Amino acid sequence: MTQQLLAPATLLDIPAPRRAALVAVAQRLRPGMTVALSTHINADGDGCGSEVAMALLLAQQGIATRIVNPTPWPRLFDFLLDDGVVDDSGRGAAALDGVDALLVLDINDLRRLGTLADRVRAHAAPVLVIDHHVPGDEPAGEVVAADTAACATGEMVFDYAVAHGLTITPAVARALYAALLTDTGGFRFSNTTPRAHAIAAALLAAGVDPEEMYRRIYAQVSAGRLHLLREALASLEQDPSLGLAWVALEAGATERHGVTSDELDGIVEHPRSIAGTRLALFFRDLGHGKVKVSFRSTGTVDVNRLARCYGGGGHAKAAGALMSGGLDTVRPRVVRDAAAYLRDGTLPAGGASGAH
């Protein structure tokens, strides 16, 4: 029997619980307010795109905004900063002074706000959240619109615009397309849904040039990025019997090759692309006794469960954690734990074992 096709208009219907949650966020926002927009440390395309789109949409509602991130705005996404969008991240937590509300985007746990977390905890203004991750241990705000069925936080922001009759201008569309494009891996990852494509089609109709977006995000890397990738791939190790592969970068690698942290995006996809790999790891020694670990998986392996054992988190197939120690101690520990997890579902101390 032929399956009935859903019309694009049907695909764009907002699920009732999601609409209600987004309306609850909007009810805390009023014309004349000043709202700080923030996202997680080392902002990605979804975080940046969602912030810019939300800034432009709130301006249509008579609400002033400023972007206040815990780490500098990535150069890769400079092209999204439309006229009137203020990035005040350089002032740090002081930029949160005097705002009437904080809107946190693409964060499931307050600790992912890094250096801003303590100021946000103590802030008297309401803290609102729009997100698509599995909830963390410490919610980032008091009014939360979160839905893990969304392919990206940008999808939630698109729905905010539709639910409130706001205009998807070319600048809003460009920001939202960047969010969807990057968080779905160029519409290749398993979170790429029919609805994601329907929204992308709506954004193209609103003025997005897909070739230009591809060029800006994926086709203008620096020579340093390629040297960095070569260094990471030279460290490649794997356990083919378990489907485990990993790469690493020593402290100072980004400085040595003259690149920024946002140019590390995608490196973990290389070990994941090896035939038979079920779980891929990317270790980046940040120096000062900290190592960032990126987890990626294929099939039914849930890396969010593993990352949460180290105080991190994310999605079932893409997660991360910031760990104390050096590369020589963190890497063997996580590789050992990942091997046990793949072998029999055992999680390290602090996590719950079970099927995956």
Secondary structure, DSSP 8 states (H G I E B T S, - for coil): -------HHHHT---HHHHHHHHHHHTT--TT-EEEEE--SS--HHHHHHHHHHHHHHHHTT-EEEE--SS---GGGGGG--TT--B-GGGGGGGGTT-SEEEEES-SSGGGGGGGHHHHHH-SS-EEEEE-S---SS-S-SEEEE-TTSSSHHHHHHHHHHHTT----HHHHHHHHHHHHHHTTTTTSTT--HHHHHHHHHHHHTT--HHHHHHHHHS---HHHHHHHHHHHHT-EEETTTTEEEEEE-TTHHHHHT--GGGGTTTTHHHHTSTT-SEEEEEEEEETTEEEEEEEE-TT--HHHHHHTTT-EE-SSEEEEEEES-HHHHHHHHHHHHHHHHHH----TTS-----
